[in-house]
């Protein structure tokens, strides 16, 4: 993990859960990352991709999501 650095905007602390299949309506086991601010970038119902990196994961963004992320960060 690289931690805080130039060009990284801190959104807040997320709650992260392993959501088990068959519990709380999950049809497959998956990871939930719960942080309201993420919905300003990735709207409910949209899909993207995730990859791993040392110490964590990254979420890849589609063009329209990148535009929203840049607005949230104050870049645009």
Jmol script that loads the backbone (N, CA, C; Angstrom):
load data "model"
ATOM      1  N   UNK A   1       0.850  -1.182   0.000  1.00  0.00           N
ATOM      2  CA  UNK A   1       0.000   0.000   0.000  1.00  0.00           C
ATOM      3  C   UNK A   1       0.884   1.229   0.000  1.00  0.00           C
ATOM      4  N   UNK A   2       0.487   2.213  -0.791  1.00  0.00           N
ATOM      5  CA  UNK A   2       1.298   3.416  -0.879  1.00  0.00           C
ATOM      6  C   UNK A   2       0.819   4.524   0.053  1.00  0.00           C
ATOM      7  N   UNK A   3      -0.416   4.450   0.534  1.00  0.00           N
ATOM      8  CA  UNK A   3      -0.925   5.459   1.455  1.00  0.00           C
ATOM      9  C   UNK A   3      -1.173   6.800   0.790  1.00  0.00           C
ATOM     10  N   UNK A   4      -1.358   7.853   1.618  1.00  0.00           N
ATOM     11  CA  UNK A   4      -1.641   9.175   1.083  1.00  0.00           C
ATOM     12  C   UNK A   4      -0.494   9.688   0.214  1.00  0.00           C
ATOM     13  N   UNK A   5      -0.846  10.378  -0.854  1.00  0.00           N
ATOM     14  CA  UNK A   5       0.167  11.010  -1.702  1.00  0.00           C
ATOM     15  C   UNK A   5      -0.513  12.010  -2.628  1.00  0.00           C
ATOM     16  N   UNK A   6       0.301  12.782  -3.339  1.00  0.00           N
ATOM     17  CA  UNK A   6      -0.215  13.775  -4.263  1.00  0.00           C
ATOM     18  C   UNK A   6      -1.117  13.111  -5.297  1.00  0.00           C
ATOM     19  N   UNK A   7      -2.262  13.705  -5.560  1.00  0.00           N
ATOM     20  CA  UNK A   7      -3.190  13.168  -6.543  1.00  0.00           C
ATOM     21  C   UNK A   7      -4.184  12.168  -5.975  1.00  0.00           C
ATOM     22  N   UNK A   8      -4.093  11.870  -4.682  1.00  0.00           N
ATOM     23  CA  UNK A   8      -5.068  10.970  -4.048  1.00  0.00           C
ATOM     24  C   UNK A   8      -5.995  11.800  -3.166  1.00  0.00           C
ATOM     25  N   UNK A   9      -7.297  11.667  -3.386  1.00  0.00           N
ATOM     26  CA  UNK A   9      -8.307  12.386  -2.609  1.00  0.00           C
ATOM     27  C   UNK A   9      -8.954  11.392  -1.655  1.00  0.00           C
ATOM     28  N   UNK A  10      -8.867  11.657  -0.358  1.00  0.00           N
ATOM     29  CA  UNK A  10      -9.436  10.755   0.646  1.00  0.00           C
ATOM     30  C   UNK A  10     -10.942  10.938   0.704  1.00  0.00           C
ATOM     31  N   UNK A  11     -11.705   9.872   0.465  1.00  0.00           N
ATOM     32  CA  UNK A  11     -13.170   9.950   0.482  1.00  0.00           C
ATOM     33  C   UNK A  11     -13.755   9.662   1.851  1.00  0.00           C
ATOM     34  N   UNK A  12     -13.072   8.914   2.672  1.00  0.00           N
ATOM     35  CA  UNK A  12     -13.595   8.552   3.983  1.00  0.00           C
ATOM     36  C   UNK A  12     -13.300   7.108   4.290  1.00  0.00           C
ATOM     37  N   UNK A  13     -13.712   6.668   5.450  1.00  0.00           N
ATOM     38  CA  UNK A  13     -13.482   5.290   5.865  1.00  0.00           C
ATOM     39  C   UNK A  13     -14.677   4.435   5.475  1.00  0.00           C
ATOM     40  N   UNK A  14     -14.406   3.371   4.751  1.00  0.00           N
ATOM     41  CA  UNK A  14     -15.464   2.483   4.272  1.00  0.00           C
ATOM     42  C   UNK A  14     -15.626   1.303   5.223  1.00  0.00           C
ATOM     43  N   UNK A  15     -16.828   0.767   5.266  1.00  0.00           N
ATOM     44  CA  UNK A  15     -17.081  -0.511   5.930  1.00  0.00           C
ATOM     45  C   UNK A  15     -16.953  -1.585   4.864  1.00  0.00           C
ATOM     46  N   UNK A  16     -16.161  -2.609   5.139  1.00  0.00           N
ATOM     47  CA  UNK A  16     -15.901  -3.676   4.180  1.00  0.00           C
ATOM     48  C   UNK A  16     -16.319  -5.002   4.810  1.00  0.00           C
ATOM     49  N   UNK A  17     -17.103  -5.777   4.060  1.00  0.00           N
ATOM     50  CA  UNK A  17     -17.640  -7.039   4.569  1.00  0.00           C
ATOM     51  C   UNK A  17     -17.485  -8.147   3.534  1.00  0.00           C
ATOM     52  N   UNK A  18     -17.250  -9.369   3.997  1.00  0.00           N
ATOM     53  CA  UNK A  18     -17.441 -10.545   3.155  1.00  0.00           C
ATOM     54  C   UNK A  18     -18.898 -10.941   3.371  1.00  0.00           C
ATOM     55  N   UNK A  19     -19.677 -10.899   2.297  1.00  0.00           N
ATOM     56  CA  UNK A  19     -21.114 -11.188   2.354  1.00  0.00           C
ATOM     57  C   UNK A  19     -21.315 -12.616   1.859  1.00  0.00           C
ATOM     58  N   UNK A  20     -21.714 -13.497   2.754  1.00  0.00           N
ATOM     59  CA  UNK A  20     -21.802 -14.927   2.467  1.00  0.00           C
ATOM     60  C   UNK A  20     -23.073 -15.303   1.720  1.00  0.00           C
ATOM     61  N   UNK A  21     -22.895 -16.183   0.735  1.00  0.00           N
ATOM     62  CA  UNK A  21     -24.024 -16.706  -0.031  1.00  0.00           C
ATOM     63  C   UNK A  21     -25.062 -17.300   0.921  1.00  0.00           C
ATOM     64  N   UNK A  22     -26.329 -16.984   0.654  1.00  0.00           N
ATOM     65  CA  UNK A  22     -27.420 -17.530   1.453  1.00  0.00           C
ATOM     66  C   UNK A  22     -27.744 -16.720   2.693  1.00  0.00           C
ATOM     67  N   UNK A  23     -26.965 -15.696   2.975  1.00  0.00           N
ATOM     68  CA  UNK A  23     -27.216 -14.836   4.137  1.00  0.00           C
ATOM     69  C   UNK A  23     -27.595 -13.447   3.652  1.00  0.00           C
ATOM     70  N   UNK A  24     -28.597 -12.850   4.273  1.00  0.00           N
ATOM     71  CA  UNK A  24     -29.036 -11.489   3.931  1.00  0.00           C
ATOM     72  C   UNK A  24     -29.248 -11.314   2.426  1.00  0.00           C
ATOM     73  N   UNK A  25     -29.890 -12.295   1.808  1.00  0.00           N
ATOM     74  CA  UNK A  25     -30.296 -12.283   0.397  1.00  0.00           C
ATOM     75  C   UNK A  25     -29.143 -12.361  -0.610  1.00  0.00           C
ATOM     76  N   UNK A  26     -27.929 -12.709  -0.182  1.00  0.00           N
ATOM     77  CA  UNK A  26     -26.822 -12.844  -1.138  1.00  0.00           C
ATOM     78  C   UNK A  26     -26.985 -14.142  -1.926  1.00  0.00           C
ATOM     79  N   UNK A  27     -26.924 -14.034  -3.250  1.00  0.00           N
ATOM     80  CA  UNK A  27     -27.020 -15.235  -4.093  1.00  0.00           C
ATOM     81  C   UNK A  27     -25.653 -15.807  -4.418  1.00  0.00           C
ATOM     82  N   UNK A  28     -24.590 -15.025  -4.221  1.00  0.00           N
ATOM     83  CA  UNK A  28     -23.201 -15.482  -4.325  1.00  0.00           C
ATOM     84  C   UNK A  28     -22.398 -14.796  -3.218  1.00  0.00           C
ATOM     85  N   UNK A  29     -21.340 -15.429  -2.768  1.00  0.00           N
ATOM     86  CA  UNK A  29     -20.460 -14.790  -1.796  1.00  0.00           C
ATOM     87  C   UNK A  29     -19.684 -13.689  -2.510  1.00  0.00           C
ATOM     88  N   UNK A  30     -19.607 -12.519  -1.891  1.00  0.00           N
ATOM     89  CA  UNK A  30     -18.935 -11.377  -2.496  1.00  0.00           C
ATOM     90  C   UNK A  30     -18.435 -10.439  -1.411  1.00  0.00           C
ATOM     91  N   UNK A  31     -17.725  -9.404  -1.805  1.00  0.00           N
ATOM     92  CA  UNK A  31     -17.234  -8.392  -0.873  1.00  0.00           C
ATOM     93  C   UNK A  31     -18.053  -7.123  -1.074  1.00  0.00           C
ATOM     94  N   UNK A  32     -18.574  -6.583   0.021  1.00  0.00           N
ATOM     95  CA  UNK A  32     -19.293  -5.305   0.016  1.00  0.00           C
ATOM     96  C   UNK A  32     -18.367  -4.221   0.540  1.00  0.00           C
ATOM     97  N   UNK A  33     -18.247  -3.125  -0.190  1.00  0.00           N
ATOM     98  CA  UNK A  33     -17.547  -1.934   0.274  1.00  0.00           C
ATOM     99  C   UNK A  33     -18.614  -0.866   0.407  1.00  0.00           C
ATOM    100  N   UNK A  34     -18.905  -0.475   1.637  1.00  0.00           N
ATOM    101  CA  UNK A  34     -20.010   0.442   1.889  1.00  0.00           C
ATOM    102  C   UNK A  34     -19.470   1.814   2.286  1.00  0.00           C
ATOM    103  N   UNK A  35     -19.706   2.793   1.404  1.00  0.00           N
ATOM    104  CA  UNK A  35     -19.288   4.176   1.627  1.00  0.00           C
ATOM    105  C   UNK A  35     -20.166   5.041   0.730  1.00  0.00           C
ATOM    106  N   UNK A  36     -21.031   5.856   1.328  1.00  0.00           N
ATOM    107  CA  UNK A  36     -21.990   6.657   0.559  1.00  0.00           C
ATOM    108  C   UNK A  36     -21.320   7.475  -0.539  1.00  0.00           C
ATOM    109  N   UNK A  37     -20.130   8.016  -0.268  1.00  0.00           N
ATOM    110  CA  UNK A  37     -19.448   8.866  -1.240  1.00  0.00           C
ATOM    111  C   UNK A  37     -19.131   8.140  -2.540  1.00  0.00           C
ATOM    112  N   UNK A  38     -19.004   6.820  -2.505  1.00  0.00           N
ATOM    113  CA  UNK A  38     -18.736   6.068  -3.731  1.00  0.00           C
ATOM    114  C   UNK A  38     -19.878   6.199  -4.732  1.00  0.00           C
ATOM    115  N   UNK A  39     -21.113   6.399  -4.240  1.00  0.00           N
ATOM    116  CA  UNK A  39     -22.260   6.535  -5.139  1.00  0.00           C
ATOM    117  C   UNK A  39     -22.250   7.840  -5.925  1.00  0.00           C
ATOM    118  N   UNK A  40     -21.381   8.783  -5.551  1.00  0.00           N
ATOM    119  CA  UNK A  40     -21.206   9.994  -6.348  1.00  0.00           C
ATOM    120  C   UNK A  40     -20.380   9.700  -7.591  1.00  0.00           C
ATOM    121  N   UNK A  41     -19.625   8.608  -7.562  1.00  0.00           N
ATOM    122  CA  UNK A  41     -18.747   8.226  -8.668  1.00  0.00           C
ATOM    123  C   UNK A  41     -19.317   7.043  -9.439  1.00  0.00           C
ATOM    124  N   UNK A  42     -19.690   5.998  -8.725  1.00  0.00           N
ATOM    125  CA  UNK A  42     -20.294   4.802  -9.328  1.00  0.00           C
ATOM    126  C   UNK A  42     -21.749   4.775  -8.882  1.00  0.00           C
ATOM    127  N   UNK A  43     -22.651   5.023  -9.812  1.00  0.00           N
ATOM    128  CA  UNK A  43     -24.076   5.096  -9.489  1.00  0.00           C
ATOM    129  C   UNK A  43     -24.635   3.696  -9.235  1.00  0.00           C
ATOM    130  N   UNK A  44     -25.635   3.584  -8.349  1.00  0.00           N
ATOM    131  CA  UNK A  44     -26.264   2.279  -8.118  1.00  0.00           C
ATOM    132  C   UNK A  44     -26.714   1.650  -9.438  1.00  0.00           C
ATOM    133  N   UNK A  45     -26.401   0.382  -9.623  1.00  0.00           N
ATOM    134  CA  UNK A  45     -26.756  -0.343 -10.837  1.00  0.00           C
ATOM    135  C   UNK A  45     -25.659  -0.356 -11.885  1.00  0.00           C
ATOM    136  N   UNK A  46     -24.668   0.542 -11.783  1.00  0.00           N
ATOM    137  CA  UNK A  46     -23.551   0.533 -12.739  1.00  0.00           C
ATOM    138  C   UNK A  46     -22.551  -0.561 -12.351  1.00  0.00           C
ATOM    139  N   UNK A  47     -21.819  -1.033 -13.345  1.00  0.00           N
ATOM    140  CA  UNK A  47     -20.796  -2.048 -13.099  1.00  0.00           C
ATOM    141  C   UNK A  47     -19.448  -1.566 -13.573  1.00  0.00           C
ATOM    142  N   UNK A  48     -18.408  -2.042 -12.937  1.00  0.00           N
ATOM    143  CA  UNK A  48     -17.041  -1.718 -13.286  1.00  0.00           C
ATOM    144  C   UNK A  48     -16.193  -2.948 -13.012  1.00  0.00           C
ATOM    145  N   UNK A  49     -14.899  -2.790 -12.865  1.00  0.00           N
ATOM    146  CA  UNK A  49     -14.046  -3.940 -12.581  1.00  0.00           C
ATOM    147  C   UNK A  49     -13.116  -3.616 -11.421  1.00  0.00           C
ATOM    148  N   UNK A  50     -12.560  -4.661 -10.845  1.00  0.00           N
ATOM    149  CA  UNK A  50     -11.646  -4.509  -9.711  1.00  0.00           C
ATOM    150  C   UNK A  50     -10.415  -5.366  -9.954  1.00  0.00           C
ATOM    151  N   UNK A  51      -9.287  -4.901  -9.492  1.00  0.00           N
ATOM    152  CA  UNK A  51      -8.045  -5.653  -9.616  1.00  0.00           C
ATOM    153  C   UNK A  51      -7.304  -5.631  -8.291  1.00  0.00           C
ATOM    154  N   UNK A  52      -6.351  -6.524  -8.154  1.00  0.00           N
ATOM    155  CA  UNK A  52      -5.601  -6.551  -6.900  1.00  0.00           C
ATOM    156  C   UNK A  52      -4.288  -5.803  -7.060  1.00  0.00           C
ATOM    157  N   UNK A  53      -3.773  -5.330  -5.935  1.00  0.00           N
ATOM    158  CA  UNK A  53      -2.463  -4.700  -5.873  1.00  0.00           C
ATOM    159  C   UNK A  53      -1.878  -5.045  -4.516  1.00  0.00           C
ATOM    160  N   UNK A  54      -0.594  -4.824  -4.330  1.00  0.00           N
ATOM    161  CA  UNK A  54       0.007  -5.085  -3.031  1.00  0.00           C
ATOM    162  C   UNK A  54      -0.746  -4.327  -1.947  1.00  0.00           C
ATOM    163  N   UNK A  55      -1.233  -5.033  -0.956  1.00  0.00           N
ATOM    164  CA  UNK A  55      -1.904  -4.404   0.175  1.00  0.00           C
ATOM    165  C   UNK A  55      -3.354  -4.047  -0.029  1.00  0.00           C
ATOM    166  N   UNK A  56      -3.956  -4.419  -1.145  1.00  0.00           N
ATOM    167  CA  UNK A  56      -5.362  -4.079  -1.327  1.00  0.00           C
ATOM    168  C   UNK A  56      -5.861  -4.325  -2.728  1.00  0.00           C
ATOM    169  N   UNK A  57      -6.797  -3.506  -3.141  1.00  0.00           N
ATOM    170  CA  UNK A  57      -7.413  -3.621  -4.462  1.00  0.00           C
ATOM    171  C   UNK A  57      -7.588  -2.225  -5.046  1.00  0.00           C
ATOM    172  N   UNK A  58      -7.837  -2.158  -6.350  1.00  0.00           N
ATOM    173  CA  UNK A  58      -8.216  -0.905  -6.986  1.00  0.00           C
ATOM    174  C   UNK A  58      -9.490  -1.155  -7.773  1.00  0.00           C
ATOM    175  N   UNK A  59     -10.285  -0.108  -7.941  1.00  0.00           N
ATOM    176  CA  UNK A  59     -11.514  -0.186  -8.716  1.00  0.00           C
ATOM    177  C   UNK A  59     -11.281   0.615  -9.994  1.00  0.00           C
ATOM    178  N   UNK A  60     -11.355  -0.064 -11.127  1.00  0.00           N
ATOM    179  CA  UNK A  60     -11.225   0.617 -12.420  1.00  0.00           C
ATOM    180  C   UNK A  60     -12.503   1.350 -12.745  1.00  0.00           C
ATOM    181  N   UNK A  61     -12.382   2.517 -13.356  1.00  0.00           N
ATOM    182  CA  UNK A  61     -13.540   3.349 -13.658  1.00  0.00           C
ATOM    183  C   UNK A  61     -13.727   3.508 -15.154  1.00  0.00           C
ATOM    184  N   UNK A  62     -14.988   3.507 -15.582  1.00  0.00           N
ATOM    185  CA  UNK A  62     -15.345   3.804 -16.964  1.00  0.00           C
ATOM    186  C   UNK A  62     -15.321   5.321 -17.163  1.00  0.00           C
ATOM    187  N   UNK A  63     -15.322   5.753 -18.420  1.00  0.00           N
ATOM    188  CA  UNK A  63     -15.158   7.172 -18.750  1.00  0.00           C
ATOM    189  C   UNK A  63     -16.102   8.079 -17.962  1.00  0.00           C
ATOM    190  N   UNK A  64     -17.391   7.750 -17.929  1.00  0.00           N
ATOM    191  CA  UNK A  64     -18.349   8.615 -17.224  1.00  0.00           C
ATOM    192  C   UNK A  64     -18.086   8.628 -15.717  1.00  0.00           C
ATOM    193  N   UNK A  65     -17.580   7.523 -15.185  1.00  0.00           N
ATOM    194  CA  UNK A  65     -17.241   7.467 -13.765  1.00  0.00           C
ATOM    195  C   UNK A  65     -16.012   8.321 -13.478  1.00  0.00           C
ATOM    196  N   UNK A  66     -15.049   8.298 -14.396  1.00  0.00           N
ATOM    197  CA  UNK A  66     -13.850   9.130 -14.250  1.00  0.00           C
ATOM    198  C   UNK A  66     -14.239  10.595 -14.213  1.00  0.00           C
ATOM    199  N   UNK A  67     -15.150  10.992 -15.091  1.00  0.00           N
ATOM    200  CA  UNK A  67     -15.609  12.386 -15.107  1.00  0.00           C
ATOM    201  C   UNK A  67     -16.233  12.768 -13.775  1.00  0.00           C
ATOM    202  N   UNK A  68     -17.067  11.887 -13.223  1.00  0.00           N
ATOM    203  CA  UNK A  68     -17.690  12.185 -11.915  1.00  0.00           C
ATOM    204  C   UNK A  68     -16.641  12.224 -10.811  1.00  0.00           C
ATOM    205  N   UNK A  69     -15.658  11.305 -10.863  1.00  0.00           N
ATOM    206  CA  UNK A  69     -14.589  11.284  -9.840  1.00  0.00           C
ATOM    207  C   UNK A  69     -13.793  12.581  -9.877  1.00  0.00           C
ATOM    208  N   UNK A  70     -13.516  13.078 -11.066  1.00  0.00           N
ATOM    209  CA  UNK A  70     -12.768  14.318 -11.195  1.00  0.00           C
ATOM    210  C   UNK A  70     -13.563  15.505 -10.671  1.00  0.00           C
ATOM    211  N   UNK A  71     -14.885  15.495 -10.861  1.00  0.00           N
ATOM    212  CA  UNK A  71     -15.724  16.559 -10.310  1.00  0.00           C
ATOM    213  C   UNK A  71     -15.744  16.501  -8.789  1.00  0.00           C
ATOM    214  N   UNK A  72     -15.873  15.286  -8.224  1.00  0.00           N
ATOM    215  CA  UNK A  72     -15.890  15.102  -6.776  1.00  0.00           C
ATOM    216  C   UNK A  72     -14.573  15.595  -6.168  1.00  0.00           C
ATOM    217  N   UNK A  73     -13.472  15.352  -6.872  1.00  0.00           N
ATOM    218  CA  UNK A  73     -12.153  15.734  -6.349  1.00  0.00           C
ATOM    219  C   UNK A  73     -11.865  17.218  -6.504  1.00  0.00           C
ATOM    220  N   UNK A  74     -12.710  17.924  -7.266  1.00  0.00           N
ATOM    221  CA  UNK A  74     -12.496  19.334  -7.498  1.00  0.00           C
ATOM    222  C   UNK A  74     -11.568  19.634  -8.668  1.00  0.00           C
ATOM    223  N   UNK A  75     -11.190  18.592  -9.417  1.00  0.00           N
ATOM    224  CA  UNK A  75     -10.286  18.786 -10.555  1.00  0.00           C
ATOM    225  C   UNK A  75     -10.957  19.549 -11.685  1.00  0.00           C
ATOM    226  N   UNK A  76     -12.260  19.299 -11.902  1.00  0.00           N
ATOM    227  CA  UNK A  76     -12.978  19.977 -12.990  1.00  0.00           C
ATOM    228  C   UNK A  76     -13.896  21.039 -12.435  1.00  0.00           C
TER     229      UNK A  76
END
end "model"
wireframe off; spacefill off
backbone 0.3
color backbone group
